């Protein structure tokens, strides 16, 4: 899992590694399978809404001492395209297809939607409309 932060503490836990760092953005790779990280998630787990158990991003960020930043949308689109490719190539996904899995929308549809989004982002950037805005928000998904 990756986090994009505006600020980080001097010392990170052993399950967190700084991947890249610039003046306004720090990319952190989280080993979300590390036992200490899993323990932290279990400790912070709460009922977010009726029937939904998870970890509130605000609680996780607060505990880590990290001020989060929303990554640029084009980074998220690139990551999503990579994940979709990995899903399409995954043996479990191929097995599901072999066993008759036929959703109304498929992996190719998801990839196409992201391609359209990517084209729109590029078109807006070429027209001078694209800007990178970082919010003082904390958002994490696992």
N, C-alpha and C positions, 0 to 999 in steps of 0.2 A: 504494500500500500504506500502511496506517496502523499505527502502533505506539502502544501506550499505556505510558507510563513513569511511574515514581515520581520518578526524578531524571534530569536530563540535564546534560551539560557546558555550560559557558557559551557555547561556540562549537560550532555544529553544521556539518556539511559543507554545501556549496552545494546538495546534492540532498535535504536534509531541512529541513522547515519546521514550526514550532510552529503548530498550528491553534487549539487551546484549551489553557488552563492554569488549574488550580484548585489548592487547597492540597495535594491528594493524588493528582492525576492530570494528566499532560501528554499531549495527543494530538498526535502527530507524523505529518505526511504525508511519505512517501518517494516521490520520483520514481524508481521502480524501472527506468525506461528510460534514466536518465542514465548516460553512459559511465563515470564515476568509480564509481558504485554497482555497475555491472555488473563492473567490474574488481575491486572489493572482493569480490564474490560469487565470481568466478573464483578469486581468490587463496585464499579460505577453503574452497572446494569440497573435499569429502572423501567417502569411501565411508562412508555412515552405517550401512548394513547391506549384506550381500552383494547386489550388483546394484542398489543404490540410491545414487545420487550426489546430494549436496545440500550444504547449508550447515547446520552445527549452530547452533541458535539461541544457545546459550551462547557460541560463538565470535564470532558477529556482535555480540551485545550487549556482550561484553567489548571488542571492537575499537572500538565506538562510544562506550564509556564511559557506557552507559545502563543504569540499573536498571529492568528491565521490571516491569509490573504487568498482571495479567490483567484485561481490561475486563469490566464487568458483562455477564452473559449476555444481558440484553435488548438491549444495544447490538449484540452479535454477531448476534442473531436479526434485528434491523432491517437490518443490513448484508447478511445472507444473503438476506432477502426482496428487497432492492433489486437484488442481483446476479441473483437468479432472474428478476426482471422484465426485466432487461437481456438475459439469455440468451434468454428467450422472444421478445423483440422483435428479436433479432439476425438479420441477413440470412442468415448461415451456418447458424444453427439452423433457420430457416424453409426453407432449401434442403434440409437434411437430411430434414426432414419431408416435403417435396415429393417427394424421391427415395425415399421408402418407409421411412425410419427409424421403427421402432416398438419402443421399449424396453418391458420389462415394467413399469417404473415411469417416469413422465414428469415433466416440469416441474411440472405441476399437483399431482402427488403430493408432490413436495418442498415446494412452497408450502403445501399443506395440513398437512404434518407440522410445518412451522415455525409455522403459525397455531395448531395445537394446543399447541405448546410455549409460544408467546406467551400464550395463554389461561391455561395452567397457571401461568406466572410471575406474571401479573396476579392470579390467584386466590390464590396464596401471599402476594403482597404485600399484598392486601386483608386477609388473615387475620393480618397482622403477622409472617408467617414470612419475608418477603423481606428479605434483608440484602445489603449490598454488601461482599464480602470481597476484599481485594487481597492477593495472595501475592507473596512475594519470588522470583518465578519469571521466567524469560526465555523467551518463546515468540514466534516469528516464523515466518511462512510466506510463501513467495513462489512 
